[in-house]
Amino acid sequence: MIQQLPDILDKVTKVVSDNLSIDKVTIVDSGDGHGMPAYVKGVTGSIVAIMEQIKNATGLDIPDILRAKAKTN
């Protein structure tokens, strides 16, 4: 399974990029101006945490795999 993960990631990212379209994101703020920064911090923090957990669990560095894939395309 771990050996097949790069191929699986390639297929998943292709499916997402071909089928995901976000037209609008609405952020509701309490009036203090922290809504957008909190949203961005949450999203980026989640992505970093997921990538680190995958690397720790499997030894696969997904950002490195994606960079290598981008260089070949």
C-alpha positions as CSV (number, residue, x, y, z in Angstrom):
1,M,0.0,0.0,0.0
2,I,2.8,2.5,0.9
3,Q,4.6,1.8,-2.4
4,Q,1.3,2.5,-4.3
5,L,0.6,5.8,-2.3
6,P,2.3,8.1,-4.9
7,D,0.2,6.7,-7.7
8,I,-2.9,6.9,-5.5
9,L,-2.1,10.5,-4.6
10,D,-1.6,11.3,-8.3
11,K,-5.1,9.9,-9.1
12,V,-6.8,11.6,-6.2
13,T,-5.2,15.0,-6.9
14,K,-6.2,14.7,-10.6
15,V,-9.8,13.8,-9.7
16,V,-10.0,16.8,-7.3
17,S,-8.4,19.2,-9.7
18,D,-10.7,18.1,-12.6
19,N,-13.9,18.2,-10.5
20,L,-13.6,20.8,-7.8
21,S,-14.7,24.3,-8.5
22,I,-15.2,26.8,-5.7
23,D,-17.0,29.9,-6.9
24,K,-17.3,31.7,-3.6
25,V,-16.3,31.4,0.1
26,T,-18.3,33.4,2.6
27,I,-16.6,34.2,6.0
28,V,-18.8,35.5,8.8
29,D,-16.9,37.7,11.1
30,S,-17.9,38.8,14.6
31,G,-16.9,42.4,13.7
32,D,-13.4,42.3,15.1
33,G,-11.7,41.8,11.7
34,H,-10.2,38.4,12.7
35,G,-12.5,36.2,10.6
36,M,-10.4,36.0,7.4
37,P,-7.0,35.6,9.2
38,A,-8.5,32.9,11.4
39,Y,-9.9,31.0,8.4
40,V,-6.6,31.1,6.5
41,K,-4.6,30.1,9.6
42,G,-7.0,27.2,10.2
43,V,-6.8,25.9,6.6
44,T,-3.0,26.2,6.3
45,G,-2.5,24.7,9.7
46,S,-4.7,21.8,8.9
47,I,-2.8,21.1,5.7
48,V,0.6,21.2,7.4
49,A,-0.6,18.9,10.2
50,I,-2.0,16.4,7.7
51,M,1.2,16.3,5.7
52,E,3.3,15.9,8.8
53,Q,1.1,13.1,10.1
54,I,1.4,11.2,6.7
55,K,5.1,11.7,6.7
56,N,5.5,10.4,10.3
57,A,3.2,7.4,9.7
58,T,4.5,6.4,6.3
59,G,7.8,8.1,5.7
60,L,6.4,9.7,2.5
61,D,7.0,13.4,2.1
62,I,3.9,14.4,0.0
63,P,5.2,17.9,-0.8
64,D,8.4,16.4,-2.2
65,I,6.5,13.9,-4.2
66,L,4.3,16.6,-5.7
67,R,7.3,18.9,-6.4
68,A,9.0,16.0,-8.3
69,K,5.7,15.3,-10.2
70,A,5.4,19.0,-11.1
71,K,8.9,19.0,-12.5
72,T,8.2,16.0,-14.8
73,N,5.1,17.7,-16.2
